[in-house]
């Protein structure tokens, strides 16, 4: 008898080990056992474990519903708080996620099969089609349905890579209705991927409502990370942007923009915004007027595309730069405004004071660890400051 506990659920039953080719799943279970919640509710079932040639171990739970004339497991009553189907769904979702996270094959970069009843949140290129990841191609090539913000845009991407999958539109206008449909697809055992026009879904794009609905229904949600405009811009900005605050798109009207920016002006963070070409001039003017002309800004446009531009200047000079050439006003923008200098200096002084107190009583490594927890400042910066401060302090008592 083997028992398994996953996320607060207890699964017990006789187990069988099946050895097969790489990627084989535990499609059968031997013996009898029980599947149930901690309260003791449950239905008959069995637990199977299969090990493929690659060493991938998959756990499968199969319910044994009451004899109902040949109806499958999904005919189990759904009005019970811990019905067998609900429990199995939760166990499967959580086991799938844990198997992915803990699988040693991941470290070797071996492709893994797309799992049924799973929503994959897949990042796609923000401009250059070659920026798609190998894992994204693996998943998109296996799923049954791809939910896309614009099926025409995604159609170009998947056609370029020879992928043939059913496309389903999912945008800000139909997301909640589509979420209901996709939950039904997952309940039927389908594999679904969510993509946006460019970059990572649900980051200033549709997707959050779908992800929530899928999670609430008990199915697994698996991120497939990759391109992101905000991360690409930050990596090439050359600004001290730790910590940084991502705002997304500013409001469309002048009054709403000002109201949104005023609470941000004194924050000791770099500020990151998305902006559309038809509003870029108004946005830059509002940023300078509200945040101050002396702060630095990085204007990143058309990232990863042919006319990619990354320009750093003072906020007071940004409007003149953007208006000097009409081509600079084209494309999608990421705007990164550096933290206010005074606030940054004050934060540095506060960090030094914290480090000095800790270093007076603790070894350097321990002091830095606690300082990171207290201030949430980057570890590398605090370590450098601690090294400098340690030279002026007496060694801690032994």
N, C-alpha and C positions, 0 to 999 in steps of 0.2 A: 504493500500500500504506500503510495506516495502522496504527499500533500503539498500544496502550493498556496502561498499567500501573496496577493497582489492588491495594492491600494485599498486595504481594508476588507478585501473579499477573501474567503477561504475556499479553496478548491481541493477536493480530495477524490482519489479514485485509483484504481489499478492502472499501471502504466505499461506501455510497451515501447521498445526502442526499435526504430526502423532505420536501416542504413541504406542510402540510395545515392543518386547522382547529386552534384552540386545544385543547390537551389530547391531540392525536394522539400516539401512541407509535410507536416504531420497531418496527413489527410485521413487517417484512421485512428481509432482508439480501441484498445482491447480491454476486456474486463468490464466491471461495473463499478460505479462509484456515485458520488454526489456532488452537486454544484449548488452552492447556496450562500446567502449573506450571513453575517455574524449572528444575526438574530435567529438563525436556524431555518429560515425559509429556503426552499430549494426544490429541485426536481432531479430525477435520476439522470446519470450521465457518465461519461468516461473521459479520461485525460490521456492524451497520447503525446509522445515525445519522439521527434524524428531528427536524426543527425545526417546532414548531407556530406558529400566528400570533402567540401571546403571547411568542414567543422562547424557549420552553422546549425545551431539547435533551435528548433521551432516548437512551440507548445500549442497544441490544439485542444480545445474543449468542445465536446459534442454532447448536447443535451439528449435525454431520452424522454420525450414527451409521452403523456399518457396515450394509450391506444385510442385513436380517434378516427379510425377508418382510413388510415394512410395519409393523413394531413401531416405536413412537415412541422418542424420545431416552431415556426413562426405562428402556428395556430394556438400556442399557449396563451392563456388569459393575460391581457395587458392591464387589467385593473387591479392587479395585486402589486403591492409596494415593491416587492422584490421578486418579480416574476422571473422564471428561468431564462426567458429570452433576454430580458433587461440585464440580468447578471452576466450571462454569457457575452453579451455585447460589450459590457464594461470590461470584463476580464480580457476579452480579445483585444479591445482597443489598448488597454494598458500594457498587456503582454507584448503586443506588437511594437509599441513605442519603446519598451524596455529592451526588447530584443535588438532593435535597431541601434539604440544608444550603447548597448553593452557588447555588441558583436565585434569580435576581433577582426573580422573581415574588413570593417570600415577603415582600420588603420592601413590596410594594404590597398585601399582604393578599389576593391573588387565591386562590380555592379551587384546590386541587390534587387530582387523582384519587387514590383509595386504590389502592395497588399490590398486585398479587397476590403470594402467597408472603411476606406481611409481617404481623407481629404489631404492632398498634397498642396501646400502653398509654395508656388514655384516662382523664383525670381527670373526675369528674362532681360535681355540686353536693353540698355537705354539708348542705343544708337548704332553700335557696331554689332552686327549679327554674330561675329566670331567670339563675342564675350559670353556666350551661353556656356554653362558648365556641363561637364560630362554627365554629372548626376541628373541635371535637369533634362538632358536628352534621353537618358535612361527612363526617367519617370514619364515624360511626355509621350515617349514611344510605346508605353505599356498601358497607360490609363484608358478607360473606356470613354470618358467624357472630359473635355477641357472647358471649364467655365472662364470666359474671357470678357474683359471690359468692352472690347470692340473686336468682333469676330473677323473683320476684314484685316485688321492689323495683325492679329495672331495667325490668321490664315497665311499671310506672307511668311511669317517666321517658320511655321511647321512645314509649309511647302518647301522652303529652302533646305530643310533638313530631312525631307522625305518622310515626314510623319503624317499618318492618316488617322485622325481621331475625330469623333463627333464634337463639334463646337457648339457651345451654348452661351448666349449673351448673358452677361451679368454686369449691370451698371448701377449707378446711383438711383435710377428711377425704378428698377425692377428687382433690386437685390433681395428684399424680404420675401417676395413671391418666389423668386428663384431658390432662395434658401430652403423653402419648404419642399420644392421639387428635388433638390439635390439630396436632402435628408432621406427622401423616399428612394432615390437611386442607391444611396449607401446602404439603406436597409435591405435592398434587394441584392446586396453583395458587390455592387459596382465599385470601381476605382475612379476617383475624380481628382483632377488637378485644377487649381485656381491660378490664373495669371492675370496680369494687368497689361496695359498697352506697352509699358516700359518700366523696368525696375522691379521692385518688390511690392506685391499686393498689400493693400490695407495701410500703406504709408502715403497719406494724402490721396488715396485712391480707394475705390470700393473694395470690399472684402471682409471688413471687421464684423459686420452683421452675420455674414455667412459662417465665418469661423466660430462665432459665438453659438450660433444655432446648431452647428455640427457637434461642437463640444457638449452643449446642453443635452443633445440627443444621445450622448454616450459613445460617439464614434471618435476614432483617433484623428488628430490633426498633426501633420508632419511638415515642418518647414524645410524647404530646399533652398538654402541661401545662395546669393549671387549678387548681380549688379544692383547698385543703389546710388542714385544721383547724389544724395546728401553725403554718403560716405566717400564717394569719389571726389567730390568737391573739397571736403575737409582734408583728405589726404594730400591734396596738391595745393592747398591754400597758403601754407607757410605762415599761418597764424598760430599763436598760442591759444588753442581752442579747447583747453581742458579746465573746467568742464564747459560743455556747450548745451544750449537749449534749442530744440527744433520746434519751430512754430508752424511751419507749413505755409500755405498761401495766406496772404494778407486779405482783409475784406476789400470789396470792390469800390466802396465809396470813400471819399476823403474823410468824412467825419468818423466813420467806423474804423478806418485805418488808424487815425489819430488815437481813438479810444483804445484800440488794441495795443498800440505801441507805448503809450504813456506808462503803463505799469511795468514795462520791460526796461525802461531807460536806466534805472539805477541798479539793476541786477548785475552781479559781478560775473557774468557769463558771456561767452561768445553766443551770438544769436544767428540762427540759420533759418532762411526763408526760401520758399519756392515762389517763382513769379512767372507770369505769362508775358509774351512779347507786347501785347497791346496795353499792358499796365506798367511796364518796367520804368518808364520815365516818372510817372506819378509815384510809384513805390520808392524810387531813389530819393525823390524830393521829400517825401514824408519821413523817410529814415533819417535824412540829414537834419530836418527841422525838429524832429522829436528826440532823437538819440544824441545829436551833437555832431557838428561838422568835423571835429578833431578825431573822431574814432576811425579806425581803419575798416575798410570793406574789401572783400574779394568778390568780384563779379565773375561767375563761371557760367558760360553759355555753351550750348551745343556739345556737352561733354561726350566724348568718345566718337564724335562725328567728324566729318571732313573739316568743318570750320570751327572746331573747338577753340574757345578763347578763355583764358584765365587771367584776369587783370586785378592787381592790388593797388589801392590808392586810398586817400582820405575820403571820408563820406562827403565832405564839402566839395570835392573835385569830381565826384562820381557822375553827377548830372551832365557836366560839361563833356566828360569822356564819352558817355553813351550817346550824346547828341552830335558829337563830332563826325560820326559816320553812321548813316542809316543802317548799314549791315550789322552794326553792333546791337541793334534793337530787335534782331530776329532770333528765333529759336526759343528754347525753354531755358530758364535761368535758375541758378542756385546762388543766393546772396548770403555771404557770411560776414557779419559785423563783429569786429573784435570787441573784447570786454573793455569797459571803461578803464583807463589807466589808473585813476585814483582808486577805484574799487579793487583792481588787481593788486595794487601795492598794499592796500589795507588787508586783503586776504593773505598776502605773503607774510605780513607782520604777525597776523594772528596765527598762522601756521608755525612761524618761528617760536612764538611764545609757547605754544602747545608742545613743540618738540623740546624746547629748553627744559620745561618742567619734567617731561618724561625721561629725557636723557640724564637728568640729575639723579634718577632713581633706578633706571633700567639700562641693560645693554642696548646697543644701537639697534639691532634687528628687532628686538621686542618693542622698543620705543617707536620705531617707524611703523610697525604693524598696528599698534594702538592708535597712532596719529592718523593713519589712513582710515581706520574705523571711525574716528571722531570727526575728522574734517572732510572725508570723502575726496580729498585731493589725490592726484596721481601719485602712485607709490614711488616712481622714479624721481619725481621732483622732490618729494619729501626726503627721500634717501640722500639726494645730493645736498639738500639744506642741512640734514642731520650730520653729514660728514663735516660740513663747514663749521657748524655750531659745536661739534664735539671737540674741536681744537681749542675752544675757549672755555670749556667746562672741565671740572675735575672729574676723574673717573668715578663711576658709581661704586657704592660700597659693596664689598664681597659678602 
